[in-house]
Amino acid sequence: MLNIFFSLIHEIDPYEGLENAVALGIAIFSILLLALSITAYRKTRLKLTIYAIIIFAFFAIQQFIDFVDDIFVTLDVPVTDVIISSLTLAILVLFFLAIVRTRIT
């Protein structure tokens, strides 16, 4: 009986709650940055801020998918990892395009 108790305690991840809290904080912060970017675009009409809007939207979506993937075991399928990696690649490409586009214009 004691072995079962210790094996259950050993399986509990003490950092899971902290990891979920950090992921949720990142998602909230990216949504805040998305809202600020939209506000900045409305005020300035600077086309470069469109890249920031898309990047922060992708990042918020990525964090949400990763968070939901951690919470619900049924969503832990390989396609979820492919989607998360694809969003990371899209974010990096958009960062690159934003930098290159700034230097060209």
N, C-alpha and C positions, 0 to 999 in steps of 0.2 A: 504494500500500500504506500509506503514511504517512497519507494522507487518510482511509482507512478506519479506521485506528487512532484518529486524533483524533476522528472522528465517533462512534466507539463510546465513547470516554472522555467526550465531550460529552453523550451520552445517559444516562450513569450519574448518578443523583441522589445527591450526597454526604450529603444529610440524610435519606435514606430510613431508614437504620438508626436514626438518632436519633429520627425520628418514630415508628417502630415501638416503640422502647424506651419513649418517653414514653407512648404509647397503652397499652402493656402495664402500665406503672406506674400509670396512671390506673385501669385495669380492676382491678388487684390492690388498690389503695387503696379503690375503691368496694365491692369484695367484703368487705374488712376492715370498712368502715363499715356494710355490710349486716349482717355478723355481730355487730358491737357493738350495732346497733339491735335486733336480735332478742334479744340478751342483756338489753338494757335493758328491752325490753317484757316479757320473762319475769319480771324482778325487780319492775317497777313496775306492770304491767298498765295503763299510761297509753295511752289509745287514740290519742293524737296521735302516738305513735311508730310507729303502723301506717303513717302517711303517709311517714315517713322510711324504713321498711322497703321500701315499694313504690318510692319514688323511687330509693333506692340500687340496688334490683334492676333497675329499668328502665335506670339509668345503666350498670350493669355489662353488661347485655345490649346496650345501644347501643354501648359501647366494644368489646365482643367482635365484634359484627357489623361495625363499622367496621374493626377490626384484620384480621379474616378477609377482608373486601372488599379491603383493601390487599395482602394476601399472595397470594390466589388470584384470578387474572385472570378466571376463568370466573364468579365471583360478581359481577363488575363490571357489573351490569345496572341499569337505571333503578329497578326495584322496590326494590332495596337502598337507594337514596337516599331513596325515599319512606318506607321503614320507619324509617330513621335519623331523618328529619325528624319523623315521627309520634311516635317515642319522645321526641324533644326537646320537642315540643308537650305530650305527656302529662306529662312531668316538670315543665314550667312550670305547667300547670294544677294539678297536685298540690301544688306549692309554694304557689300562690295559695290553693288550698282549705285548706291547712294554716294559712296565715296568717289567713285570714278566719275559719276555724273557731276558732282560738285567741281571736280578739277577740270572737266571739259568745258563747262559753261562759265 
